[in-house]
Amino acid sequence: MSHKPDPVEALHADLLSSKEGIAGCARLIGRSPQVLYNKFSDSMPGNELTGREERALADAVGSVKYIQACCAYF
């Protein structure tokens, strides 16, 4: 079995390295920074990003890694 990249991990890495950071990206899609931090937290498994949020965030930061990971996953 081959390793498939995790699209959410790729997106998280891109948000962390973006000039806006997670807090700024949260505001770009109309979420509070704390909500977005919670959605990326491993300690809060009940809080997950929706597909719509993932696509909006990827678009906001131009995340090519997210799209590549999605394509490789499927």
N, C-alpha and C positions, 0 to 999 in steps of 0.2 A: 504494500500500500504506500503510495507516495504522499508526501506532505503537501497539503493544500494551504495556501496563505489565508489568513483570516482577514476579510475585508474590514471589519470593525477595528482590528489592531492597526491595519494600514492607515485607516482614516484617523485614528487617534494619534498616531505618530505625525501625520501631516498637520493636524490641528496644533499639536504641541510645538511644531517647528514653524508655524505660520506667524506672521507679524502680529496678528490679532490675538493669538493664543486661544485657549478654550473659552475664556470669559468673553472675549470679543466676538468669537464665532457664535457663541450662544445668543448674543444680542442680535447678530445678523439674521438669525432664523427665528427670532421672537421667543427665545427661551431664556430663563434666568441662568446665570452661570452655575449656581449651585445645582440646579436640576441637571445640567449637562455633565458636571463633574460626577454626580451620582450615577448617571447612565453609563459612564465609563469605568465606574468603580467595581472591582471584583468582589468587594465586600457587600455590595448591594445587588444581588442577582435578580431581584424583582424589578429593578429599574433597567430597562433596555431601550436602546434606540429603535425607533420605528424605521421602516424602509424609507419613508418620506423624509424623516430627519436626516438619515444617512445621505440621501441624495442631495438634500439642501446644503448640508455641511460640505460635502464633496464639491459641489458647485461653488460654494462661497470661497473656498480656498484653492480651487482648481486642482483637486486631488486626483492625479493620474494613478497613483498607487492604489487607491480605493477601487477604481475601475478595473485596473489590471488584476487585482486580487479577486474581484467579483467574477471576472471572466475565467480566471484560473480555477476558481472554486467550482464552477459549474462546468 
